[in-house]
Amino acid sequence: MTKKSKAASKTSGTGKAAVADQAPQDQAAQEAAPGVPAQGEAKADAAHLDTVNNELVDHGYLTEEEFGTVSETLQRNLATTISLYLKFKKYHWDIRGRFFRDLHLAYDEFIAEIFPSIDEQAERLVALGGSPIAAPADIERFSVVQVPTETVRDARTQVADLVADLTRVGKGYRDDSQTVDEANDPATADMYNGYAQTIDKIRWMLSAMMDDDRMN
């Protein structure tokens, strides 16, 4: 038998074992390779994506089902708050006319009140064993507030739009407070109650501005 035939025979005799040995190595190499797409269902919590070094971690006192309920609200509210921040900034930059100074300053004051909740909601999700999704496309997907792409300079148009958003966001926090409380997470429920109060106050102040007859 030629040297080549002997090598082929040896390989064919151990083929299954070789494939079995090589498969884990190939899989490990693929998993370790940068840029490999995430495998698994893209839920509202990045910790559930089946990627390398991203094993599901302990949810503390919450069951997996309870965590799923709470994490969905946290991801949505995080995305919404980021979008609301950007929307206030967009209108802060674009405002023109007689109410320029009042609204230019007021928008930044309102931003200062809601901005801390961005980090608080993200860190609450992490504390419960999750991982916030924060890519721009995901923020847009989860948010209930849409950041305008067009330029809006009119004061009444801006304020009316923000009041409508804040009405929706405030109700969302109140609804989510009840939802997470029923999911055995009163701590997150308390957070949402505080955020709802802040949103309601900002909504009230903007609504009061619209009572000015000059804002037409």
N, C-alpha and C positions, 0 to 999 in steps of 0.2 A: 504494500500500500504506500502511495506517495506521501510525502510530508504534508502536502496540501490536503489530501484525503483524510489523513489522520486528524488534522486540525478540525476539519469539517465534522468528522464523526464525533470528536470530543465535544464540540460546540453543540451539536444536535442532541447529545446525550444529557447535557446539563442546561438545555435551553430554558426550561420552565423555571429552574432555580435562578438562573441568571436574570430573567425578566422580573421575577419576584423580588430579587435583591435590588435591581436597578429602579423599580417603580417608586419606592419610598424616597430614594435619592433624587429622582427626577421631580417628584412632587415637592420635596423640600427646596430644591433649587428654584422651582417655579414660584413657590410661595415667598422665597427670600428675594426674588428679583424685584427691583423697584419698578413701579409703574404698572404692576399687574392689576387688572380690574378687580374690584371687590366682588367676592362670591357670596351669594345669599340674598335674602329679601331686604330691600331698603326700607326699613321701618322708620318711625319718627324718632329713633334713637340710634346713634351711630355705633353704640356698643354692641348692638345686635347684628352688625354686619360680620360675616364669617371671614375675617381677614387675619393676617399674621399678627401676633402679639395683641390681639383684641378679644380675648376670651371674656365671656360674660362674667361679671363680677357680682359680689354679694349685694343684695338690695336691702339689707338691714331687716327691718320688721315687716317689709312688704312682701307679699307673694309675687310671683312672676306676673300673674294677671293684674294685680293691683298696681304693680310698677308700670305695666303697659298702659294702664289708664292714666296714671299720673304723668308719665313721661310724654305722652301725646299732648297733654295740655301744656306742659312746660316747653316743649319744642315749638308748639304753635304760638304761645305767648312770647317766647323769646324772639321768634322771627317777626312777630307783629310789633314788638317794642322797638326792634332795630329799624323796621320800616317806618314806624311813627317818628322816630328820631330823624331819619333821613328826610321825611316829608316836611317836618317842621323846619329843618335846615334849608330845604329847597325853597319853601315859601319865605323864609327869612332872607334869602339872597334875592328873591325875585320881586318882593313887594315894592310898590311905587305909589306915589300920590300923597294926599294929605295925612294918611294914617301910617306913612312909612316909619317914622320914628317910634310911634307907639307899638306897632306890631313887630318891627324889627327887633326891638328890645324884649317885648313880651314873649316872642317865640323862643328866644334863648333862655329866658327865665323858666318857661315851661319845660324845655329840654333838660335843664338842670335838675328838675324834679323827677323826671322819668328816667334819666340816663342811668342812675345807679341800679335800677331794676334789671337792666340787661345782664350785668355780671351776676347779680343775685339769682336770677332764674337759671342761668347757665350753670352756676356752681351748685345750685340745689339739685339739678339733674345729675351732675357728677357725684354729689354726695350720696345720692340714692343708687349709684352704680351704673349710671348712664354716661353718655357722651354726646354733647350737643352737635347737631349738624349746622354748619355756619357758612357754607359756600353760597355765593350770591344767588345762584339758581334755586337752591333749597330754601333760602330765606323768602324768595318770591313765591315759592310753591306753598309754603306753610302759612305765610302771613295773611291776615284778613284785611290788612291795609295795603293799598297799592301806592307806590311812590310815583308821582306824575313824571312823565317824560317830556311833557310840553311846558312852556313858560306861562305861568299865570300871575299877572301883576295886580289884578283887581282885588282890593281888600275884602269886599263882601263875598266874592267868589271863593277866595282862600278860606275865610273864616267859616262860611257855611259848609265847605267841604270838610274841614277839620272837625266841626261840631258833629257832623254825620259819622265820621270815623270814631270819634271819642264816644259817641253814644253806643256804637257797636262794640268797641273795646271794653267799655265799662260793664256792659251787660255780659260780655264774654267772661270777664273776671268773676262776676257774681255767680254765673252759671258754673264755671269751673271750680269755684270755691266749694260749692255743694257737691260737685262730682268727685273731687279728690278727698273731701271729707268722708264721703260714703266709701271711698277706696282705702280707708284706714290711714289717711295722711292729713291729720288736722294741722300740722305745721305748715304745709304748702297752702292749705286753705286759709290760714291766717295771713300768709304773704299776699295771697290774692285779694283778700278783703282790704288790706292796706293799699294795694295798687288801685283797687276800684275807687277808694276814697280820693286818691290823688287825681285819677282820671276824671271823676265827677267834678272835682273842684276846678280843674282846667276847663272842662266843658262849660261849666257855669260862667266862668270869666269871659270866655269867648262868646258865649250866647249873649251876655250882657252888652258886649261891644256892638252886637248887631242891632241893638235898640237905638243906636245913634242914627238919626235920620240922614246925617251927612254921609253915612256909609252906603252910598248908592252908586 
